Amino acid sequence: MWAQSCYSLVRCLLGPLGRSFRTFDDDAKKHMDKILAPLSSVIDAQGTSVVVPVHQSFRDFLLDRDRCRKAPEFWINQQDAHLQLLEKCLDCLMVLKQDIFNLKAPGFRAADIPAGAVAKCLPLHMQYACRYWIEHLAHLDVSQRAQAGLEDHGCIHSFIRSKLLFWLEALSVMKLLPFAIPLINQLIVLANSTGSHSLSNFLKDGLRFVLANRQNFEQAPLQIYSSRLIFSPVKSLVRQHYSSLIPSWITLGPSPPDQWNSELFCI
Protein backbone atom coordinates (compact mmCIF):
# COMPACT_ATOMS: atom_id res chain seq x y z
CA MET A 1 0.00 0.00 0.00
CA TRP A 2 2.75 2.44 1.00
CA ALA A 3 4.88 1.47 -2.00
CA GLN A 4 1.94 2.10 -4.32
CA SER A 5 1.36 5.52 -2.74
CA CYS A 6 5.06 6.34 -2.92
CA TYR A 7 5.14 5.34 -6.58
CA SER A 8 2.21 7.67 -7.25
CA LEU A 9 4.14 10.58 -5.81
CA VAL A 10 7.17 9.81 -7.94
CA ARG A 11 5.03 9.61 -11.06
CA CYS A 12 3.44 12.96 -10.34
CA LEU A 13 6.87 14.55 -9.98
CA LEU A 14 7.92 13.51 -13.46
CA GLY A 15 7.67 16.88 -15.13
CA PRO A 16 8.71 20.52 -14.73
CA LEU A 17 8.04 20.33 -10.97
CA GLY A 18 10.12 17.24 -10.49
CA ARG A 19 13.63 18.55 -10.85
CA SER A 20 14.63 17.59 -7.32
CA PHE A 21 13.08 15.22 -4.85
CA ARG A 22 14.17 13.35 -1.75
CA THR A 23 12.07 11.03 0.40
CA PHE A 24 10.97 12.47 3.70
CA ASP A 25 11.88 9.72 6.16
CA ASP A 26 13.89 6.48 6.38
CA ASP A 27 10.95 4.16 5.75
CA ALA A 28 9.96 6.12 2.67
CA LYS A 29 13.54 6.01 1.40
CA LYS A 30 13.67 2.22 1.60
CA HIS A 31 10.45 1.89 -0.37
CA MET A 32 11.55 4.54 -2.85
CA ASP A 33 14.79 2.66 -3.52
CA LYS A 34 12.83 -0.53 -4.25
CA ILE A 35 10.46 1.33 -6.56
CA LEU A 36 13.09 3.22 -8.51
CA ALA A 37 15.59 0.40 -9.00
CA PRO A 38 13.73 -1.41 -11.83
CA LEU A 39 12.72 1.88 -13.51
CA SER A 40 16.17 3.06 -14.55
CA SER A 41 15.25 2.90 -18.24
CA VAL A 42 12.52 5.54 -17.79
CA ILE A 43 13.56 7.42 -14.62
CA ASP A 44 16.91 9.03 -13.96
CA ALA A 45 17.27 8.75 -10.18
CA GLN A 46 20.65 10.01 -9.04
CA GLY A 47 20.86 8.30 -5.69
CA THR A 48 17.10 9.06 -5.22
CA SER A 49 18.03 12.63 -4.28
CA VAL A 50 17.17 13.92 -7.75
CA VAL A 51 14.41 12.36 -9.83
CA VAL A 52 13.81 13.34 -13.43
CA PRO A 53 12.11 11.57 -16.35
CA VAL A 54 14.28 10.17 -19.08
CA HIS A 55 11.58 11.31 -21.49
CA GLN A 56 8.45 13.43 -21.04
CA SER A 57 6.34 10.82 -22.86
CA PHE A 58 6.65 8.49 -19.85
CA ARG A 59 4.95 11.04 -17.59
CA ASP A 60 2.30 11.72 -20.24
CA PHE A 61 1.53 8.01 -20.46
CA LEU A 62 1.14 7.57 -16.69
CA LEU A 63 -1.22 10.54 -16.37
CA ASP A 64 -3.46 9.49 -19.27
CA ARG A 65 -6.16 7.09 -18.10
CA ASP A 66 -7.05 6.00 -21.64
CA ARG A 67 -3.49 5.12 -22.51
CA CYS A 68 -3.22 3.10 -19.29
CA ARG A 69 -6.42 1.16 -20.00
CA LYS A 70 -4.57 -2.12 -20.56
CA ALA A 71 -2.53 -1.60 -17.41
CA PRO A 72 -4.79 0.45 -15.09
CA GLU A 73 -2.49 -0.12 -12.11
CA PHE A 74 -0.04 2.31 -13.73
CA TRP A 75 -2.49 5.18 -14.05
CA ILE A 76 -2.22 7.93 -11.47
CA ASN A 77 -4.87 10.40 -10.38
CA GLN A 78 -2.76 13.51 -10.68
CA GLN A 79 -4.79 15.67 -8.31
CA ASP A 80 -4.71 13.08 -5.52
CA ALA A 81 -0.94 12.87 -5.84
CA HIS A 82 -0.61 16.66 -5.81
CA LEU A 83 -2.64 16.74 -2.59
CA GLN A 84 -0.34 14.17 -0.99
CA LEU A 85 2.72 16.08 -2.13
CA LEU A 86 1.32 19.36 -0.80
CA GLU A 87 0.74 17.78 2.60
CA LYS A 88 4.28 16.36 2.60
CA CYS A 89 5.72 19.73 1.62
CA LEU A 90 3.89 21.56 4.41
CA ASP A 91 4.93 18.93 6.96
CA CYS A 92 8.49 19.35 5.79
CA LEU A 93 8.43 23.15 6.00
CA MET A 94 7.20 23.20 9.59
CA VAL A 95 10.84 23.02 10.69
CA LEU A 96 11.57 26.45 9.15
CA LYS A 97 12.58 28.98 11.79
CA GLN A 98 14.17 32.40 12.17
CA ASP A 99 17.86 32.40 11.18
CA ILE A 100 17.77 28.72 10.28
CA PHE A 101 21.29 29.12 8.84
CA ASN A 102 22.65 30.58 12.11
CA LEU A 103 24.00 33.67 10.35
CA LYS A 104 23.46 35.81 13.48
CA ALA A 105 24.63 39.10 11.93
CA PRO A 106 21.77 41.00 10.22
CA GLY A 107 24.19 42.24 7.58
CA PHE A 108 25.46 38.79 6.62
CA ARG A 109 25.29 38.63 2.83
CA ALA A 110 23.51 35.78 1.09
CA ALA A 111 26.34 35.65 -1.45
CA ASP A 112 28.79 34.79 1.36
CA ILE A 113 26.88 31.71 2.56
CA PRO A 114 28.79 28.56 1.47
CA ALA A 115 26.79 26.22 -0.79
CA GLY A 116 27.47 23.38 1.62
CA ALA A 117 25.84 25.28 4.46
CA VAL A 118 22.68 25.80 2.40
CA ALA A 119 22.46 22.08 1.58
CA LYS A 120 23.04 21.16 5.22
CA CYS A 121 20.27 23.38 6.60
CA LEU A 122 17.95 22.97 3.62
CA PRO A 123 18.33 19.49 2.07
CA LEU A 124 16.95 18.95 -1.43
CA HIS A 125 13.53 17.83 -0.23
CA MET A 126 13.12 21.08 1.75
CA GLN A 127 14.33 23.16 -1.18
CA TYR A 128 11.77 21.39 -3.35
CA ALA A 129 9.03 22.07 -0.80
CA CYS A 130 9.95 25.77 -0.52
CA ARG A 131 9.79 26.22 -4.27
CA TYR A 132 6.81 24.07 -5.26
CA TRP A 133 4.28 23.72 -2.43
CA ILE A 134 2.04 26.47 -3.85
CA GLU A 135 2.18 24.96 -7.33
CA HIS A 136 0.99 21.62 -5.94
CA LEU A 137 -1.88 23.49 -4.27
CA ALA A 138 -2.74 25.16 -7.58
CA HIS A 139 -3.24 21.75 -9.24
CA LEU A 140 -6.10 20.89 -6.87
CA ASP A 141 -9.77 21.49 -7.56
CA VAL A 142 -11.84 23.68 -5.23
CA SER A 143 -12.99 20.83 -2.98
CA GLN A 144 -9.45 19.50 -2.60
CA ARG A 145 -8.16 22.99 -1.78
CA ALA A 146 -10.67 23.12 1.07
CA GLN A 147 -9.55 19.64 2.11
CA ALA A 148 -5.97 20.90 2.13
CA GLY A 149 -6.96 23.72 4.47
CA LEU A 150 -7.10 26.64 2.05
CA GLU A 151 -9.62 28.66 4.03
CA ASP A 152 -9.65 31.35 6.65
CA HIS A 153 -8.10 29.96 9.84
CA GLY A 154 -7.30 26.69 8.04
CA CYS A 155 -3.90 25.00 7.98
CA ILE A 156 -2.64 27.04 4.99
CA HIS A 157 -3.62 30.25 6.80
CA SER A 158 -1.91 28.97 9.94
CA PHE A 159 1.22 28.11 7.98
CA ILE A 160 1.40 31.58 6.41
CA ARG A 161 0.89 33.31 9.75
CA SER A 162 3.57 31.23 11.47
CA LYS A 163 6.13 30.66 8.69
CA LEU A 164 5.85 33.39 6.04
CA LEU A 165 9.02 35.28 7.01
CA PHE A 166 10.97 32.05 7.55
CA TRP A 167 9.91 30.85 4.09
CA LEU A 168 11.07 34.17 2.60
CA GLU A 169 14.40 33.83 4.41
CA ALA A 170 14.86 30.34 2.96
CA LEU A 171 14.01 31.51 -0.57
CA SER A 172 16.48 34.37 -0.18
CA VAL A 173 19.34 32.08 0.81
CA MET A 174 18.43 29.71 -2.03
CA LYS A 175 18.60 32.71 -4.39
CA LEU A 176 14.97 32.09 -5.29
CA LEU A 177 13.40 35.18 -3.73
CA PRO A 178 12.19 36.50 -7.13
CA PHE A 179 9.85 33.49 -7.21
CA ALA A 180 8.16 34.73 -4.02
CA ILE A 181 6.28 37.47 -5.88
CA PRO A 182 4.49 35.28 -8.48
CA LEU A 183 4.00 32.51 -5.89
CA ILE A 184 2.31 34.83 -3.39
CA ASN A 185 0.23 36.30 -6.22
CA GLN A 186 -0.82 32.80 -7.19
CA LEU A 187 -1.73 31.98 -3.60
CA ILE A 188 -3.83 35.16 -3.37
CA VAL A 189 -5.81 34.06 -6.43
CA LEU A 190 -6.32 30.60 -4.91
CA ALA A 191 -7.41 32.08 -1.57
CA ASN A 192 -9.91 34.33 -3.33
CA SER A 193 -11.30 31.32 -5.22
CA THR A 194 -12.33 29.78 -1.89
CA GLY A 195 -13.59 33.03 -0.36
CA SER A 196 -10.73 33.12 2.15
CA HIS A 197 -10.73 36.89 2.58
CA SER A 198 -8.75 37.07 5.81
CA LEU A 199 -6.01 34.89 4.34
CA SER A 200 -6.08 36.90 1.11
CA ASN A 201 -5.67 40.20 2.99
CA PHE A 202 -2.71 38.85 4.95
CA LEU A 203 -1.09 37.60 1.72
CA LYS A 204 -1.62 40.95 0.01
CA ASP A 205 0.18 42.66 2.86
CA GLY A 206 2.91 40.04 2.62
CA LEU A 207 3.24 40.79 -1.09
CA ARG A 208 3.60 44.52 -0.37
CA PHE A 209 6.24 43.65 2.24
CA VAL A 210 8.27 41.69 -0.33
CA LEU A 211 7.86 44.24 -3.13
CA ALA A 212 8.97 47.10 -0.88
CA ASN A 213 12.03 45.27 0.43
CA ARG A 214 13.04 42.75 -2.22
CA GLN A 215 16.52 44.14 -2.87
CA ASN A 216 17.40 44.14 0.85
CA PHE A 217 16.09 40.58 1.29
CA GLU A 218 18.09 39.29 -1.66
CA GLN A 219 21.32 40.78 -0.35
CA ALA A 220 21.00 40.08 3.38
CA PRO A 221 18.27 37.60 4.43
CA LEU A 222 18.20 38.57 8.12
CA GLN A 223 17.23 42.12 7.21
CA ILE A 224 13.73 40.63 6.97
CA TYR A 225 13.53 40.69 10.78
CA SER A 226 15.39 43.87 11.61
CA SER A 227 15.40 46.96 9.44
CA ARG A 228 12.59 45.85 7.13
CA LEU A 229 10.03 45.06 9.83
CA ILE A 230 10.63 48.25 11.79
CA PHE A 231 10.36 50.39 8.64
CA SER A 232 7.09 48.73 7.57
CA PRO A 233 3.88 50.71 8.10
CA VAL A 234 2.37 50.66 11.56
CA LYS A 235 -0.85 49.08 10.26
CA SER A 236 0.92 46.45 8.15
CA LEU A 237 -0.55 43.05 9.03
CA VAL A 238 2.87 41.45 8.62
CA ARG A 239 4.53 43.98 10.95
CA GLN A 240 1.81 43.60 13.57
CA HIS A 241 1.88 39.81 13.48
CA TYR A 242 5.65 39.35 13.42
CA SER A 243 6.71 42.28 15.63
CA SER A 244 8.03 39.84 18.24
CA LEU A 245 10.77 38.84 15.77
CA ILE A 246 12.30 42.33 15.74
CA PRO A 247 15.70 41.97 17.48
CA SER A 248 15.68 43.07 21.11
CA TRP A 249 18.77 45.24 20.60
CA ILE A 250 16.69 47.63 18.50
CA THR A 251 15.45 49.93 21.24
CA LEU A 252 14.80 53.08 19.26
CA GLY A 253 13.01 52.65 15.98
CA PRO A 254 11.85 55.00 13.23
CA SER A 255 8.41 56.54 12.91
CA PRO A 256 6.98 54.77 9.86
CA PRO A 257 3.73 55.80 8.13
CA ASP A 258 0.44 54.15 9.01
CA GLN A 259 -0.06 52.58 5.58
CA TRP A 260 1.93 51.46 2.56
CA ASN A 261 2.42 54.09 -0.13
CA SER A 262 -0.40 54.47 -2.65
CA GLU A 263 1.39 52.42 -5.30
CA LEU A 264 1.68 49.39 -3.02
CA PHE A 265 -1.62 49.92 -1.21
CA CYS A 266 -3.58 49.46 -4.42
CA ILE A 267 -2.52 45.80 -4.59
VOGU-784247 format. One line per 5 residues: number of its first residue (from 1); their letters; for each residue x, y, z of N, C-alpha, C. Coordinates in steps of 0.2 Angstrom, whole numbers. Layout:
BEGIN
NUM> A> X,Y,Z,X,Y,Z,X,Y,Z  ...
This chain:
BEGIN
1> MWAQS> 4,-6,0,0,0,0,4,6,0  9,6,5,14,12,5,18,13,-1  20,7,-4,24,7,-10,20,10,-16  14,8,-16,10,11,-22,9,18,-21  8,20,-15,7,28,-14,13,31,-15
6> CYSLV> 19,29,-13,25,32,-15,27,32,-22  25,27,-26,26,27,-33,21,32,-36  15,33,-34,11,38,-36,14,45,-36  17,46,-30,21,53,-29,26,54,-34  30,49,-35,36,49,-40,33,50,-47
11> RCLLG> 28,47,-49,25,48,-55,23,55,-56  20,58,-51,17,65,-52,23,70,-52  29,68,-50,34,73,-50,38,73,-57  36,68,-61,40,68,-67,38,73,-72  40,79,-71,38,84,-76,42,91,-73
16> PLGRS> 40,96,-75,44,103,-74,44,104,-66  40,101,-62,40,102,-55,45,97,-52  47,92,-55,51,86,-52,58,86,-54  61,92,-53,68,93,-54,72,90,-48  69,91,-42,73,88,-37,68,85,-32
21> FRTFD> 70,79,-29,65,76,-24,69,71,-20  68,71,-13,71,67,-9,65,64,-4  66,58,-2,60,55,2,61,58,9  55,58,13,55,62,18,57,59,25  57,52,25,59,49,31,63,42,29
26> DDAKK> 66,38,33,69,32,32,65,27,29  59,26,32,55,21,29,53,22,21  51,29,20,50,31,13,56,29,9  62,31,11,68,30,7,69,23,5  68,18,10,68,11,8,63,9,3
31> HMDKI> 57,11,3,52,9,-2,54,13,-8  56,19,-8,58,23,-14,63,19,-18  68,17,-14,74,13,-18,71,7,-21  67,3,-18,64,-3,-21,60,-1,-27  57,5,-27,52,7,-33,56,9,-39
36> LAPLS> 62,13,-37,65,16,-43,70,11,-46  73,6,-42,78,2,-45,76,-1,-52  70,-4,-53,69,-7,-59,66,-2,-64  66,4,-63,64,9,-68,69,14,-71  75,11,-70,81,15,-73,80,17,-80
41> SVIDA> 77,13,-84,76,14,-91,72,20,-93  67,22,-88,63,28,-89,63,33,-84  67,32,-78,68,37,-73,75,38,-72  78,44,-72,85,45,-70,85,47,-62  86,43,-58,86,44,-51,94,44,-48
46> QGTSV> 96,49,-47,103,50,-45,104,49,-38  104,43,-36,104,42,-28,98,43,-25  92,44,-28,86,45,-26,85,52,-23  91,56,-24,90,63,-21,87,68,-27  88,66,-33,86,70,-39,82,65,-43
51> VVPVH> 76,66,-45,72,62,-49,69,66,-55  71,63,-61,69,67,-67,67,61,-72  62,63,-77,61,58,-82,66,58,-87  67,52,-90,71,51,-95,68,54,-101  62,53,-102,58,57,-107,51,59,-105
56> QSFRD> 49,64,-107,42,67,-105,36,62,-107  37,58,-112,32,54,-114,30,49,-109  35,47,-105,33,42,-99,28,45,-94  29,52,-92,25,55,-88,18,56,-91  18,58,-98,12,59,-101,8,52,-101
61> FLLDR> 11,47,-102,8,40,-102,4,38,-96  8,40,-90,6,38,-83,0,42,-81  -1,48,-84,-6,53,-82,-12,52,-86  -12,48,-92,-17,47,-96,-21,41,-95  -27,41,-92,-31,35,-91,-32,31,-96
66> DRCRK> -34,34,-102,-35,30,-108,-29,26,-110  -23,29,-110,-17,26,-113,-15,20,-108  -18,21,-101,-16,15,-96,-22,10,-96  -26,10,-101,-32,6,-100,-30,-1,-99  -25,-4,-103,-23,-11,-103,-19,-12,-97
71> APEFW> -17,-7,-93,-13,-8,-87,-15,-3,-82  -21,-3,-80,-24,2,-75,-20,3,-69  -16,-2,-67,-12,-1,-61,-7,5,-61  -5,6,-68,0,12,-69,-3,19,-69  -10,19,-70,-12,26,-70,-12,29,-63
76> INQQD> -11,36,-64,-11,40,-57,-16,45,-58  -20,46,-53,-24,52,-52,-20,58,-50  -19,62,-54,-14,68,-53,-16,72,-48  -22,74,-47,-24,78,-42,-23,75,-35  -25,69,-34,-24,65,-28,-16,65,-26
81> AHLQL> -12,64,-31,-5,64,-29,-2,71,-27  -5,76,-31,-3,83,-29,-5,85,-22  -11,82,-20,-13,84,-13,-8,80,-8  -6,74,-9,-2,71,-5,5,75,-5  7,77,-10,14,80,-11,13,87,-7
86> LEKCL> 8,91,-8,7,97,-4,7,96,3  4,90,6,4,89,13,11,87,15  14,83,11,21,82,13,26,88,13  25,92,8,29,99,8,27,103,14  21,104,16,19,108,22,22,105,28
91> DCLMV> 22,98,29,25,95,35,32,96,35  35,96,29,42,97,29,44,104,31  40,109,29,42,116,30,41,118,37  37,114,41,36,116,48,42,117,52  48,114,50,54,115,53,58,122,52
96> LKQDI> 55,126,47,58,132,46,57,137,52  63,141,53,63,145,59,67,151,57  67,156,62,71,162,61,78,160,61  82,163,56,89,162,56,91,155,56  88,151,52,89,144,51,96,142,49
101> FNLKA> 100,147,46,106,146,44,111,148,49  109,151,55,113,153,61,118,158,58  116,163,54,120,168,52,122,173,57  117,175,62,117,179,67,118,186,65  122,188,61,123,195,60,118,198,54
106> PGFRA> 114,203,56,109,205,51,112,207,44  118,209,44,121,211,38,124,206,34  124,200,36,127,194,33,124,193,26  129,193,21,126,193,14,125,186,12  119,185,8,118,179,5,123,176,1
111> ADIPA> 126,180,-3,132,178,-7,138,175,-4  138,177,3,144,174,7,142,167,10  136,165,10,134,159,13,137,153,9  141,148,11,144,143,7,138,138,5  139,136,-1,134,131,-4,133,125,1
116> GAVAK> 138,123,4,137,117,8,133,118,14  133,125,17,129,126,22,122,127,20  120,129,14,113,129,12,111,122,12  115,117,9,112,110,8,112,107,15  116,109,19,115,106,26,109,108,30
121> CLPLH> 107,114,29,101,117,33,95,116,29  96,116,22,90,115,18,91,109,13  90,103,15,92,97,10,87,98,4  88,94,-1,85,95,-7,77,94,-6  75,90,-2,68,89,-1,65,96,2
126> MQYAC> 68,99,6,66,105,9,66,111,4  71,111,-1,72,116,-6,66,115,-11  64,108,-12,59,107,-17,52,110,-14  51,108,-7,45,110,-4,44,118,-4  50,122,-3,50,129,-3,48,132,-9
131> RYWIE> 50,129,-15,49,131,-21,42,129,-24  40,123,-23,34,120,-26,28,119,-22  27,120,-16,21,119,-12,15,122,-15  16,129,-17,10,132,-19,8,130,-26  13,127,-30,11,125,-37,7,118,-36
136> HLAHL> 9,114,-31,5,108,-30,-2,110,-28  -3,115,-23,-9,117,-21,-13,120,-27  -10,123,-32,-14,126,-38,-17,120,-42  -14,114,-42,-16,109,-46,-23,106,-43  -25,108,-37,-31,104,-34,-37,108,-37
141> DVSQR> -42,104,-36,-49,107,-38,-51,111,-31  -57,114,-32,-59,118,-26,-60,114,-20  -63,108,-21,-65,104,-15,-59,102,-12  -54,100,-16,-47,98,-13,-43,103,-10  -44,109,-12,-41,115,-9,-44,116,-2
146> AQAGL> -50,115,-1,-53,116,5,-51,110,10  -50,104,7,-48,98,11,-41,99,13  -37,103,9,-30,104,11,-29,110,16  -35,113,17,-35,119,22,-34,126,20  -36,127,13,-35,133,10,-42,137,12
151> EDHGC> -42,140,18,-48,143,20,-46,148,26  -50,153,28,-48,157,33,-48,153,40  -42,153,43,-40,150,49,-39,142,48  -38,140,42,-37,133,40,-29,132,41  -27,126,39,-19,125,40,-15,129,35
156> IHSFI> -17,131,29,-13,135,25,-13,142,28  -18,145,31,-18,151,34,-13,151,40  -14,146,44,-10,145,50,-2,145,48  -1,141,42,6,141,40,9,147,38  5,151,34,7,158,32,8,162,38
161> RSKLL> 4,162,43,4,167,49,10,165,53  12,158,53,18,156,57,25,156,54  24,155,47,31,153,43,32,158,38  28,163,36,29,167,30,36,170,30  39,173,35,45,176,35,51,171,35
166> FWLEA> 50,165,38,55,160,38,55,157,31  50,157,27,50,154,20,53,159,16  52,166,17,55,171,13,63,171,14  65,170,20,72,169,22,75,163,18  72,158,18,74,152,15,75,153,7
171> LSVMK> 70,156,4,70,158,-3,76,162,-4  77,167,0,82,172,-1,89,168,-1  90,164,4,97,160,4,98,156,-2  92,153,-4,92,149,-10,93,152,-17  93,159,-16,93,164,-22,87,163,-26
176> LLPFA> 81,161,-23,75,160,-26,70,166,-24  72,171,-21,67,176,-19,63,179,-24  65,180,-30,61,183,-36,55,178,-37  55,172,-35,49,167,-36,44,169,-31  46,172,-25,41,174,-20,35,178,-23
181> IPLIN> 37,183,-27,31,187,-29,26,184,-33  28,180,-39,22,176,-42,19,171,-38  23,168,-34,20,163,-29,15,165,-25  16,171,-21,12,174,-17,6,177,-21  7,179,-27,1,182,-31,-3,176,-33
186> QLIVL> 0,170,-34,-4,164,-36,-8,162,-30  -5,162,-24,-9,160,-18,-14,165,-16  -14,171,-18,-19,176,-17,-25,174,-21  -24,172,-28,-29,170,-32,-33,164,-30  -29,159,-27,-32,153,-25,-36,154,-18
191> ANSTG> -33,159,-14,-37,160,-8,-44,164,-10  -43,168,-15,-50,172,-17,-55,167,-20  -52,161,-23,-56,157,-26,-60,153,-21  -58,152,-15,-62,149,-9,-65,154,-5  -65,160,-6,-68,165,-2,-64,166,5
196> SHSLS> -58,165,5,-54,166,11,-51,173,11  -55,177,13,-54,184,13,-48,187,18  -49,184,24,-44,185,29,-37,183,27  -36,177,24,-30,174,22,-28,179,16  -32,180,11,-30,185,6,-28,191,8
201> NFLKD> -31,194,13,-28,201,15,-21,201,18  -20,195,22,-14,194,25,-8,193,19  -10,189,14,-5,188,9,-4,194,5  -9,198,4,-8,205,0,-3,209,4  -4,209,10,1,213,14,8,210,14
206> GLRFV> 8,204,14,15,200,13,18,202,6  14,202,1,16,204,-5,19,211,-5  15,216,-2,18,223,-2,25,223,2  25,219,7,31,218,11,37,216,7  36,211,3,41,208,-2,43,214,-7
211> LANRQ> 38,216,-10,39,221,-16,43,227,-13  42,230,-7,45,236,-4,52,234,-2  54,228,-1,60,226,2,64,221,-2  62,219,-8,65,214,-11,73,214,-12  75,220,-13,83,221,-14,86,219,-8
216> NFEQA> 84,222,-2,87,221,4,87,213,6  81,210,5,80,203,6,85,199,2  86,200,-4,90,196,-8,98,197,-6  100,203,-4,107,204,-2,108,201,5  104,202,10,105,200,17,99,198,20
221> PLQIY> 98,191,20,91,188,22,89,190,29  93,191,34,91,193,41,88,200,41  89,204,36,86,211,36,79,210,36  76,204,34,69,203,35,66,205,42  70,203,47,68,203,54,70,210,57
226> SSRLI> 75,213,55,77,219,58,75,226,55  79,228,50,77,235,47,70,235,43  69,229,40,63,229,36,56,229,40  56,225,45,50,225,49,49,232,53  54,235,55,53,241,59,52,247,54
231> FSPVK> 53,247,48,52,252,43,45,251,40  42,245,41,35,244,38,30,248,41  25,249,38,19,254,41,17,251,47  14,255,51,12,253,58,6,248,57  2,250,52,-4,245,51,-3,239,47
236> SLVRQ> 3,238,45,5,232,41,3,226,45  -1,221,42,-3,215,45,3,211,47  8,211,42,14,207,43,18,210,49  19,217,49,23,220,55,19,218,61  13,219,62,9,218,68,10,211,70
241> HYSSL> 9,206,65,9,199,67,16,197,69  21,199,66,28,197,67,33,202,71  30,206,74,34,211,78,38,208,84  36,202,86,40,199,91,47,197,89  48,197,82,54,194,79,59,200,78
246> IPSWI> 57,206,79,61,212,79,67,211,84  73,211,82,79,210,87,78,214,93  79,212,99,78,215,106,83,221,106  89,221,102,94,226,103,92,233,99  86,232,96,83,238,92,79,241,98
251> TLGPS> 81,246,101,77,250,106,74,256,104  77,259,99,74,265,96,73,265,89  67,264,87,65,263,80,63,270,76  62,269,70,59,275,66,52,276,67  49,281,64,42,283,65,39,282,58
256> PPDQW> 37,275,56,35,274,49,28,276,48  26,277,42,19,279,41,14,274,43  7,275,43,2,271,45,1,265,40  1,267,33,0,263,28,5,263,23  5,258,18,10,257,13,8,263,8
261> NSELF> 13,265,4,12,270,-1,7,269,-6  4,273,-9,-2,272,-13,-1,267,-19  5,267,-21,7,262,-27,6,255,-24  9,254,-18,8,247,-15,2,246,-12  -2,251,-9,-8,250,-6,-14,247,-11
266> CI> -13,249,-17,-18,247,-22,-18,240,-24  -13,236,-22,-13,229,-23,-18,225,-20
